[in-house]
Amino acid sequence: MKLKVLGAAGEVTGSNYLVQAGNSSVLIDCGLHQGRDEERKNREPFQFNPSDINAVLLTHAHIDHSGRIPLLYRQGFKGKVKSTLPTSDLVEVLWKDSAHLMSEEAKWRSRKNARKNLPPVEPLFTDTDVEKAVQYLDATSYDDVIEVAPGVRARFRDAGHILGSAVLELFLNEEGQEIKLVFSGDLGPNYPVMGRNPAFIEDADYVVIESTYGDRVHKTNEQTREEFRQVMGKALKDRSRVMIPTFVVDRAQRIFYELMLMQEEGLLRDNVPIYFDSPMGVKATEIYNEYPALFSSEVQSHIRKGSNPFSPEHLNFVQGVEESRAINEVKHAIILAGSGMCNGGRIVHHMKHGIWDKNNHLIVVGYQARGTLGRRIVEGAKTARIAGEEVSVRAQIHTINGFSAHADRNDLLKWASNFKSSPSFFITHGEEKSSKALAELFEDKGIQAYIPVVNQEFNLVPERELPVKDEKIVPVAPSEKENELNVILSDISILAENLRLKKHEFEDTEKLKALLRSSKVLLETVDNQVSSKK
């Protein structure tokens, strides 16, 4: 029995694991990479033959966990995608939207290539691939044990992260030996506002646990709510445009709920219009309204009183492109749009027309992956290239992490400490700093922990042995030299772009040109050496 880590090691996105028992091969998640080097990573060949995979088990709908499944079918996968029913409903919406965006991006890049006599660009997958994948969605209920493949049974437990999210319990059997392997998926907090508490599990041999926020503790719900209200109060007093990049599954619905509460309490009085500029998000919100039983008692109490928790007053659902553009003429409004990391979608359009104005506000309410526009702005970029144009970043930037649907450091420790069988933990789905911090915390508490790297494979044995006995904490490192080289080249590209955008800030342009010429000579030397090897 084997576990191979194919993604989300040393990073948060691209979740993908291969589990083998006997002649059966099962994937856990198959997500898109987001952020730095995402185009190359998403187009890399799978490290397995898709036609050899028996089934995919999907922890939840977010695109960094589900987004490459249509590509899997395009390349020969013929099995079922098993998930909870809400996840099945949501991924259909997300995949169709992704295919549309990829098609538009491919057309735009192909037009540019044609002017340079370069070949056209093909999208990663198409509407046809999505239609095929949707036919193989196979929903199951929470807490039922199901047969996945010979020697592989599974049970979905509520993870409390987003609607339909699941912790996976896998029961593997090979030649009479049985191993229990648990995947946390993305865990929700212990004191949720929207969903239910994550299911605690008491026994396992091995556990794969996420570490997105393994190095920090979120503010309490009360503190986060107060922080958001203070920011909104200032923005409304300024009568400005408030832009909120949102993940349209869960985060948008949470913001709607908070705005509804503010209206009920008289804190949002001036009838400011609220725009939700995401056709996909509108469909996702409709799906949320179909599953009231899966919400927290707090949200259900509002439903029982006749309130729609995801429909504050003056909410406008935006569909067409012309409607979206018209919002730019509205000087005082609250605008929610995807993508949540500002690396695409309609929020980019609104930022281009509003982030240059010092009176406007940008409220970041979700995780920003390395290499995304959102991450650069949060880290203090003064200018940014947005939708092909250099734009000054002068709006007031606010970051509110407490809305996260992810467990924080203390939540993760509490969930892990509930296991009575002393399993070994593989810590994934986090940047190096977060994963290492959580591993060290686990070690301090007597919990065996190991940080795998991409493409690392492990034999799973009943004795629960870790791959390294004497050094349980292993720093995250590139899995191969090529990965490290790509990171360096990506960093050079990003630095060059930042310098180009900030060149007007340098007073001594002659000194700047001299330094850049030296750097150019070094790069030309490397290029010549590579060319001579061909």
Secondary structure, DSSP 8 states (H G I E B T S, - for coil): -EEEE-SSSBSSS--EEEEEETTEEEEEEE----STTHHHHHHS--SS-GGG--EEE-S---HHHHTTHHHHHHTT--SEEEEEHHHHHHHHHHHHHHHHHHHHHHHHHHHHHHHTT------SS-HHHHHHHHHTEEEE-TT-EEEEETTEEEEEEE-SSSTT-EEEEEEEEETTEEEEEEE--S---SS-SSS---------SEEEEE-TBTT-----HHHHHHHHHHHHHHHHHTT-EEEEE--TTTHHHHHHHHHHHHHHTTS--S---EEEE-HHHHHHHHHHTT-GGGS-HHHHHHHHTT--TT--TTEEEE-SHHHHHHGGG-SSEEEEES-TTSSSSHHHHHHHHHTT-TT-EEEE-S---TTSHHHHHHTT-SEEEETTEEEE--SEEEE-GGG-SS-BHHHHHHHHHT-SS--EEEEESSBHHHHHHHHHHHHHTT--EE---TTEEEE--TT---S-SS--------SSHHHHHHHHHHHHHHHHHHHHHHGGG-S-HHHHHHHHHHHHHHHHHHHHHHHHT-
